[in-house]
Amino acid sequence: MAQHQTLRQRVYYAVVGAILSWLGLGIELFVTVERSLSRGRSFEHALMVFFSFFTILTNLLVAFAFTAVALQSKGSKGSKGSNKSIAGKDRTAPWSLFSRPFILGGIAPSIALVGIVYNLMLRQLWHPTGWGRVADELMHVIVPLGFVIYWFLCVPKAELRWRDCLTWALYPILYLVYALIHGAQSGVYAYPFIDVAAIGYGAVMVNSVGILLGFLIMALFFIAFDRRKE
């Protein structure tokens, strides 16, 4: 009974997390499109801007993860006593990739990075209003905090290895490459600390290395917490 109760609580958490994640993304997409169209830009331009942010991409990963966990939980309810679990033990399910502990573990420091960098470095530079403020708080405060809490409370532990942090680091590194190429082509950089036109490549590299080190430290913290369950 207790195990069933725990499973049900995890399902509810994942469902609420998925709703909030998709809600934040949906509102932000609406605001971005409306802003672009009001400035005479195309819908395609709005999409290009929308997907140029690490915040958006990482919140998408969180939304996929919460949705995957909720769907997998629903799919495994009818198999009482089976070895399937919400953490991704059913490897045959199409959504299983985003519900595996390794993937959830990699998303956790990434979305934590979103919240920390924004609230420490960027919040004072950006003052959205209306629906933009709602999306801003969802994607930079509520969803990051909610996913990190979910990881600590609900994701099975003793699944990670120290070297996993190096694999996870490929995500922010690849994003940096993408953001610099996109910025060079469009002339618009997603974040001021990677704005080559304003601060130069040297400062961008220093900022990027600092943020990457911060990511690795957080990743190692999550792994250390996971491994203490062994």
N, C-alpha and C positions, 0 to 999 in steps of 0.2 A: 504493500500500500504506500509506504513512504517513498519507494523508488518511483511508483506511478505518479505520486504527487510532485516529486522533483521534476520528472519529465514534463508534466503539464505546466509547471511554472516556467521551465525553459522554453517551452513552445510559446507561451504567452509573451515572454520577454522578447523572443525572436519576432513574433508577429508585430508587437508594438514598435520594436526597433526598425523593422522593414517599413512600416507605415510612416514613421517619422523621417526615415532616410529618404524614401521616395517623395514624400511631401516637400522636404527641403529642396531637393533637386528639381522637382516640378515647378515650385514657386520661383526658384532662381532662373530656370530656363525661361519661364514666362516673362520675368522682369528683364532678362537679357535681350530677348527677342523684341519686347516692347520698346526698350531703350534704343536698340539698333534701328528699328523701323522708324522711330520718331526722328532719328538723325539722318534719315534717307539712305541707310544701309540696307543690304539685302538680308533675307532670312538665312542664307548660307553663311554670310559674314557673322551673324549672331551665333550660329552653331560653332563656327571656328573659334570665336572668342570664348564661348561657353566651355568648350573642351580643351582650352589652352591652360586651365588652372589645375594645379596639383590638388587643390581642395575638391574640385568637382570630380576628378578621376578617383580620388581616394574615397570620397563619399559614395561614389558608384560601387566601388569594391565592397564597402560596408553594406550597401543596400542589397547587392547580390548575395553577400554572405548571410545576412539575416533572412533573406527570402529563401535561400537554399536550406538553411537550418529548419525554417518553418515548414517547407515542403517535404523535406526528408522526415521530419518528425511525424507529419501527417501520414506519410506513406508507410511508416513503420509501426503505426499504432495497431494495425491488425495482425501483427506477427508477434504475439506475446511469447516471451521466452526465446526469441530469436537473438542472433548476435548483432543485429542492426542497431545503430544508435544515431542520435542526432549529430554526433561529431564527425560523421562521414564514414562509418564502417561499411555501409552499403556502397561499394565502389562502382556498382553497375548503374546507379541512378544518374540521369543526365546532369543533375545539379550537384552531384556529390563533391566535385572539385572544390567548390567554394565553402563546403562545410567540413573540410578536413582540418584537423588541428594545426598542421603545418601552415596552411593557407591562413587560417584564422590568426595564428601566431604572427604571421608576417603583416597582416592588416593592422593588428593592434598598435605596434609602434608607429606605423605610417599615419594612422588617424590621430594618434596622440601627438605626433609631430605637427599635424595640421592645426590642432587646437593650441598647442604651446607657441608655435611661431606666430600665428595670427594674433593671439591675445597679448604676447610680449612685444612684438615688433610691428604689427600692421594695424591693429585696431584704431590707434590714434590717427592713422592716415586716411581712414575710410569711415564715413558716417552715413550709412544707408537709412532710408526712412520707409515707412509703410510696409508693404509686402517684402521689400528688399531687406528690411531689418529682421523680419520674421525668418526669412531664408538664411540670413547671416548668422543669427543665433542658433538656428537648428544645425547648420553645417559646421560651425566653428566651436560650439559649446555643448549642446545637448547630445548630438550624435557621437562626437568623439568621446565624451564622458560616458555616455550610455554603452558604447561598444567596449570600452576598456573595462567597465564594471562587469559587463556580460562575460568578457574573456576571463576575468579573475574568478567569477562565481560559477560559470556554467560550462566552460570548455574543459574537457578531460585533460588532465595534466600527465607528466612523465612521458610526453610524446616528442619533445624537441631535443635537438643537439646543438652544441655550441656553434658549430659551423653553419647552422641555419641562418645566422645573422648576415653572413656574407652573401647568401643567395637572396635574402630579403633586400639587401642593399642595392641589388641590381635595379629595383623599381625606382627609387629616387635618382639613381645615376642615369638611367635611361630617360627619365622625365627631364632631367637637366639638359641632356643632349637635345631632346625634342624641343624644349622651351627655348634654347639658344638658337636652334635652327629656325624655329617659327618666328622668333623675335627678329632675327637677321633678315628674314624674308618680308615680314610685315611691318617692321619698324616699331612694333609694340611688344614690350616684354611684360609677362604676366605679373612679375613681382619686382619691386624697386631694388632688391639686393642682387638681382641677376640682370639688371638693366645695363647692358654693355655700353649703350650709347651715352648713358649718364655717368657711369662710374668706371668704365673700362674693364678689360678682361682680367687684369690682375686682381682688382677688388672683387670681381665676380667669383674668381677661383678661390680666393680667401674665404669669402662668405659661404661658398658652396662646400668647401672642405669642413668648415666649422659646423654647418648644418648636418652634413653627413656624419661627422663624429658624434654629434648629438643624437642622431638616429641610431647609430651603432650602440651607443651607451644605453639608450632606451631598449633596444632589441636585446642586449645582453641582460638587462634587468628582467625582462619578460621571460627569457630563457632560464635565468637563475631561479625565478619563482616557479617555473614549470618543473625544473629538475629537482627541486627540494621535495617534490612529491614522490620521487623514486624510492 
